[in-house]
């Protein structure tokens, strides 16, 4: 390496430090401002701040554009100064001993007994460590140590994931394919591994799940996979690795750590928002986050890869965001805001000054005038001049008394040993700081997990109180019904002997249905099983729409036959399969006529879309059509009207239901879900 290259590299590090300090300080202050709600814009600003100095510094040093302000001058002699040293062939003049002759290479060798002197360069100057060289050597040593640590983390991650098992079938694979199509990316590889605290994705486009993830409920597993697919869509693993490399090489810039940490938090918020949007609600992901927080206690996941919930992750804040709404986190940055940020970055890069040496111009000696003409001396004057005295040789003892030049090699070795000790001390300090930071993060993660557990306990207590209130209300209603309707008790019991049925229907916020219905009377037995989202045509003659991975199975048994139909939705297609007395048959005229009768029976048994179906019947056949439909709906209950007591069908709902009825229905569903007998 030439001296010019070393000086340029030294100035480049100083310029990077100045530019990155300005970019990161402004970026952290702007994104921390409470009025800025757009998190996508915050993320873009922080990425410019973290990597911007890597662009502006080489542009300035290469002279691509001149800065608006003058460079910051560094005195050249404080950095590039070289100590004066004695040349080998230069004469030694002793002013106190004018009679001592000039010491040459031969006389110096005699005075040292023929010993060889230290090796010096052609200019007669010994090698010396300048301030710039010392700074660059320390930067190279410490940076190499951090890069070695990063390489060890990558090696350790590969070691931890060795032996993982590919997941090739099951509901997780189907969900991954569906979510990848929504995200517009290739379907990632799916694998599982024991002893993992939580799921995370790799830069190769692979999602690694812990063993316990496949046991999660369907809605939680979907939210988990959606979060990890969002990381792959956003290329978060690559951004994390790039940020770690910048932190390792430019370790002397502490603001890189804060910016990278804030970027990691914003990426988690963005992935949470996308997962909540795809799932229709943030509740499933909030429940999954609480489960991951419990699994993370006392365990240290890898620092590489985009993990769903790590010790550094603000789980409490993310949970609050998911429960409150995802509007601010899901909103993308506008095109105008992107142009403004890019323009500010370019203008700021040209205005920030650079560092340069303040070189001192050499002094120019004045021109020497020619000597004046001198007349020659007369010849008689030269003859009368006294002869020069005889010069006696220098005594041998005086030559031996001349001290040899000092040896500079021990001094150089001492300087190198001192620099190595300083480097080891700096590395020990950094290791201790890293240990303190990890310990602090562990304490914060434990506090967050305890807070999440407290929130879960409080929610559980509220749910138990709601269950107790529901039980009390149900008991009061039942006692009142027994007191006021004792006369109709025998009639109701007789009716229950004649027909029996069981119904379980659950509809989530996204319209996802889970149906389990059984019905029997003297004439027939009906059984309905279904899961997903589906819709029949208005004429109630065929299935016209089904969501992916959904199905609906209907079986009717009479004394004459047993017919069954199964609808399945796959990638926008609807597959229909028919059976007669246990044998699979093709769809014919008899099957079509039976299906026309079976579809209304499904509506009447389940009560699905009762309000919409009532409106369609009313528009098609008027009031008489609605009244004709009521006796066909199985199941009724006694209701008091001003004109008397009447049996009212259960499945057909006319008009708008009251809010109190919705509350009672939700309480009944909660009692049924937790197997509370009333």
Secondary structure, DSSP 8 states (H G I E B T S, - for coil): --HHHHHHHHHHHHHHHHHHHHHHHHHHHHHT-TT---HHHHHHHHHHHHHTHHHHHHHHHTTSS--SS--EEEEHHHHH-------SSS----TT-TTS----HHHHHHHTTT-------TTS------HHHHHHHHHHHHHHHHHHHHHHHHHHHHHHTTT-EE--SSHHHHHHHHHHHHHTS---EEEEETT-SS-EE-TTSEEEEEGGGGGS-HHHHHHHHHHHHHHHHTTHHHHHHHHHHHHHHTTT-THHHHHHHHHHHHHHHHHHHHHHHHHT-SHHHHHHHHHHHHHHTT----SSSEESS-TTS-HHHHHHHHHH--HHHH----HHHHHHHHHHHHHHHHHS--EEEE--------------------HHHHHTS----------HHHHHTS------HHHHHHHHHHHHHHHHHHHHHHHHHHHHHHHHHHHHHHHHHHHHHHHHHHHHHHHHHHHHHHHHHHHHHHHHHHHH-GGGHHHHHHHHHH-EEEEEEEE-TT--EEEEEEEE-SSEEEEEEEEE-EEE-TTSSSEEEE-TT-EEEEEEEESS-EEEEEEEEETTEEEEEEEETTEEE---HHHHHHHHHHHHHHHHHH-TTHHHHHHHHHHHHHHHHHHHHHTTS--EEEEEETTEEEEEESS---S---HHHHHHHHHHHHHHHTT---
